[in-house]
Amino acid sequence: MKAIFKPCELKGKITAPPSKSMSHRHLIGAALSKERCVISGIDYSQDILATIDCLEALGAEIHIENDTVIVNPEGFMQTTSTTLNCRESGSTLRFFIPLALCLNKEITLQGSKRLFERPLDVYEKLCLDNGFEFKKSEDSVTVCGKLKSGKYEINGNISSQFITGLVFALVYLNNDASVEIIPPFESRSYIDLTLSALSSFGAEVSFANEYKIEIKKSKMHAFSGKIEGDYSNAAFLDAFNYIGSDVEIGNLKTDSLQGDKVYAKYFDKISNGTPTLDISNCPDLGPVLLALASLKKGATFMGTDRLKAKESDRGAAMHEELKKLGGGLVFGDNTITALGAELKYNGKELDSHNDHRIVMAMSVILSEIGGEIDGIEAVRKSYPRFFEDIRQLGAEVEII
């Protein structure tokens, strides 16, 4: 599918989509709670559907009613299934591998080829150290082991999803345990989201100090609630405001723990100069920050190495597309500099690289200069209504 933009300005009010990060965590927390839970405000992106699929495969009973998911966890982790389908969701894959390692039987987690090009070495080492099975192919990984409660160490400069996945498994095992994080500790905010979600269900999980998470034996309970709005996706909507639009975004908690809420401060700095900004704690903002900086005077971003291991190599993908418009990026040691340039559409079709955040970032640019981008169905991964929402706000975009 393609989107063809005419230069336009957006205006109106919009509700931010629900947080994908918190949706994953609350759905898994509900399954761990051992009691019926009702979670509302769910947006059925491909990533969230992958997590729901895996919960059902592991024995949880799921009922969907409009934007509400009812989780009956009575049979969770008592499944006879041996296959989990993670689709293209890195979060789902990394959250469920440790849970699979609690079952002491072979479990195969499947997904797209690109998903299994992304790092899993943390879990591979965990399996090697404990004598567990870990077999990886181009589109699956098979694990078998009997994970136990205890003390674990994990590097803090890798995706926080590995830490969250291990914490989920240790909560399920329900004995005292700990996770020691070896500094530097990046993406701490995502771990805060995990602990916040789990605490809603009564799990006693907390930071004993800056680098140590303690998991206590807990009596978990039911929780029903609504998922808060997503700052990660709201950033793409708000970016239009920095190029002449007037969009009011609702459903965002001002006291949210989401690390991506820093985007507004970063947008302001980009609009008022040529700043150097650290994105090691908010890598999902990389594409939209690169897009806005390219439309302005430019900026340098540190902590960019993790952009390589996303749905695409996001730095390289943005560079390839910006070059088609007369812009580009300069790469350094864990840094990327966006060159402020007068971007113009010259008839070269842009490509999504099958990455939802590339589609949305380039859509911001194309709303300013016009043009077209192919592969827009990638937005289904995190924000299925993106084009419907921006058209509601007045975006002049044709979908073919």
Secondary structure by P-SEA (a helix, b strand, c coil): cbbbbcccccbbbbbccccaaaaaaaaaaaaacccbbbbccccccaaaaaaaaaaaaabbbbbbcccbbbbbcccccccccccccccccaaaaaacaaaaaaaccbbbbbbccccccccaaaaaaaaaaabbbbbbccccccccccccccbbbbbccccaaaaaaaaaaaaaacccbbbbbcccccaaaaaaaaaaaaaaaccccccccccbbbbcccbbbbbbbbbcccaaaaaaaacccccbbbbbbccccccccccccaaaaaaaaaaccbbbbbccccccaaaaaaaaaaacccccccccccccccccaaaaaaaaaaaaacccccccccbbbbbbcccccccbbbbccccaaaaaaaaaaaaaccccccccccccccccaaaaaaaaaccccccc
